[in-house]
Every structure is written in structure tokens, then in C-alpha cells.
Amino acid sequence: MHKVIITMALCAMVAGCTSTPPLYYYGDYNKAVYSYFKGAEVTPQEQIQALESTIQKAAARQQAIAPGVHAQLGMLYFETGNADRGTAELIQEKSLFPESAHYIDFLLDNRQGDAP
């Protein structure tokens, strides 16, 4: 009888340990942001490639991309001189995460102020 109770308790514990899948796909996002702020020997173009790859992998997995990925990508595009693509990525971030609208608008306004 004790073996049955112990077995049932173990089964309940194992069943309780299952986790839900993550809401967002992060891929190499954290690594790219860390490299960006650390000033590591990773070029902006390499960071762009890592983030583009993360977005493609999220789509392939049919998972939502994590908040901030498009914003970071947009900032990198601005840094490399591609203002049109940078603007498009910031607008994409704002459309996916409307709660970021004030911050994204701030970034866009500052970028427009940088224009010659």
C-alpha cells in the first residue's frame, strides 16, 4: 500500500513539473544586446545578422518575437546609416507592442532631429 501511495505521489510531482512554453522567442537577442552595450568585438552588421536570424527562426517556429528585437534592430540600422530600414523596424516594434509607442516615438523623433 505504501508503494502505491509513494508511486502516486511521485507521478503527481512529475506531472506538476511540466512547464508552459515561453510566450516569446528570444533566440540570440540577449547575446546581441549584451555585445552592443559591452562594445565587444562584434560589428553592428554581425549584430544585425544575429537579430535577423532570430526573427526568421521565430517565424519558422511560429512563435512571437520578443519585445525589443525590432527596436534593437532598428537602432543598429540607424547606426549603420540605413535610416529607412531603421525607421521600418521601429515602426514594426510599435505595431507589435503598442505599449512601446511613446518610447518608439521618442526614438523616431530623435532620429529625425539627427537628419541633415
C-alpha positions as a Python dict, from the first residue, in 0.01 Angstrom:
ca = {
    (1, 'M'): (0, 0, 0),
    (2, 'H'): (285, 238, 83),
    (3, 'K'): (442, 171, -258),
    (4, 'V'): (118, 269, -430),
    (5, 'I'): (94, 594, -235),
    (6, 'I'): (460, 677, -299),
    (7, 'T'): (421, 597, -670),
    (8, 'M'): (112, 817, -694),
    (9, 'A'): (289, 1100, -511),
    (10, 'L'): (589, 1076, -746),
    (11, 'C'): (361, 1080, -1051),
    (12, 'A'): (183, 1389, -918),
    (13, 'M'): (515, 1564, -856),
    (14, 'V'): (644, 1483, -1205),
    (15, 'A'): (318, 1598, -1363),
    (16, 'G'): (338, 1922, -1166),
    (17, 'C'): (685, 1994, -1302),
    (18, 'T'): (578, 2044, -1661),
    (19, 'S'): (621, 2399, -1780),
    (20, 'T'): (442, 2608, -2032),
    (21, 'P'): (628, 2709, -2346),
    (22, 'P'): (768, 3063, -2346),
    (23, 'L'): (543, 3336, -2477),
    (24, 'Y'): (815, 3494, -2693),
    (25, 'Y'): (1114, 3372, -2891),
    (26, 'Y'): (1438, 3543, -2789),
    (27, 'G'): (1698, 3347, -2986),
    (28, 'D'): (2025, 3547, -2993),
    (29, 'Y'): (1860, 3871, -2882),
    (30, 'N'): (2014, 3879, -2534),
    (31, 'K'): (2358, 3798, -2673),
    (32, 'A'): (2330, 4071, -2939),
    (33, 'V'): (2222, 4335, -2687),
    (34, 'Y'): (2499, 4234, -2448),
    (35, 'S'): (2755, 4262, -2728),
    (36, 'Y'): (2616, 4601, -2827),
    (37, 'F'): (2639, 4753, -2481),
    (38, 'K'): (2966, 4587, -2392),
    (39, 'G'): (3125, 4716, -2710),
    (40, 'A'): (3253, 4367, -2782),
    (41, 'E'): (3437, 4286, -3100),
    (42, 'V'): (3110, 4219, -3279),
    (43, 'T'): (3032, 4458, -3560),
    (44, 'P'): (2691, 4619, -3596),
    (45, 'Q'): (2647, 4418, -3917),
    (46, 'E'): (2709, 4092, -3728),
    (47, 'Q'): (2455, 4200, -3467),
    (48, 'I'): (2207, 4281, -3744),
    (49, 'Q'): (2258, 3935, -3891),
    (50, 'A'): (2203, 3773, -3549),
    (51, 'L'): (1878, 3963, -3495),
    (52, 'E'): (1753, 3899, -3849),
    (53, 'S'): (1824, 3530, -3792),
    (54, 'T'): (1635, 3542, -3461),
    (55, 'I'): (1332, 3693, -3637),
    (56, 'Q'): (1344, 3425, -3909),
    (57, 'K'): (1372, 3145, -3651),
    (58, 'A'): (1076, 3283, -3456),
    (59, 'A'): (868, 3285, -3774),
    (60, 'A'): (976, 2930, -3860),
    (61, 'R'): (878, 2815, -3510),
    (62, 'Q'): (555, 3012, -3534),
    (63, 'Q'): (644, 3192, -3212),
    (64, 'A'): (605, 3560, -3139),
    (65, 'I'): (928, 3757, -3146),
    (66, 'A'): (1037, 3901, -2814),
    (67, 'P'): (973, 4265, -2727),
    (68, 'G'): (1268, 4485, -2815),
    (69, 'V'): (1411, 4279, -3101),
    (70, 'H'): (1280, 4503, -3377),
    (71, 'A'): (1370, 4816, -3177),
    (72, 'Q'): (1729, 4699, -3129),
    (73, 'L'): (1748, 4604, -3495),
    (74, 'G'): (1617, 4946, -3592),
    (75, 'M'): (1879, 5120, -3380),
    (76, 'L'): (2151, 4910, -3541),
    (77, 'Y'): (2025, 5002, -3887),
    (78, 'F'): (2036, 5370, -3791),
    (79, 'E'): (2389, 5320, -3662),
    (80, 'T'): (2497, 5170, -3996),
    (81, 'G'): (2339, 5454, -4195),
    (82, 'N'): (2026, 5275, -4313),
    (83, 'A'): (1764, 5518, -4179),
    (84, 'D'): (1479, 5381, -4391),
    (85, 'R'): (1524, 5028, -4260),
    (86, 'G'): (1578, 5160, -3907),
    (87, 'T'): (1252, 5350, -3922),
    (88, 'A'): (1069, 5045, -4058),
    (89, 'E'): (1199, 4827, -3773),
    (90, 'L'): (1099, 5081, -3508),
    (91, 'I'): (752, 5108, -3660),
    (92, 'Q'): (728, 4727, -3661),
    (93, 'E'): (819, 4722, -3290),
    (94, 'K'): (550, 4978, -3218),
    (95, 'S'): (288, 4782, -3410),
    (96, 'L'): (373, 4455, -3234),
    (97, 'F'): (396, 4613, -2889),
    (98, 'P'): (170, 4920, -2870),
    (99, 'E'): (278, 4980, -2511),
    (100, 'S'): (617, 5084, -2652),
    (101, 'A'): (464, 5362, -2864),
    (102, 'H'): (583, 5655, -2651),
    (103, 'Y'): (939, 5527, -2637),
    (104, 'I'): (950, 5439, -3008),
    (105, 'D'): (806, 5780, -3098),
    (106, 'F'): (1078, 5937, -2882),
    (107, 'L'): (1345, 5738, -3069),
    (108, 'L'): (1197, 5829, -3406),
    (109, 'D'): (1175, 6198, -3315),
    (110, 'N'): (1538, 6198, -3204),
    (111, 'R'): (1647, 6028, -3526),
    (112, 'Q'): (1458, 6281, -3736),
    (113, 'G'): (1636, 6556, -3543),
    (114, 'D'): (1970, 6396, -3646),
    (115, 'A'): (1888, 6433, -4014),
    (116, 'P'): (2087, 6699, -4203),
}
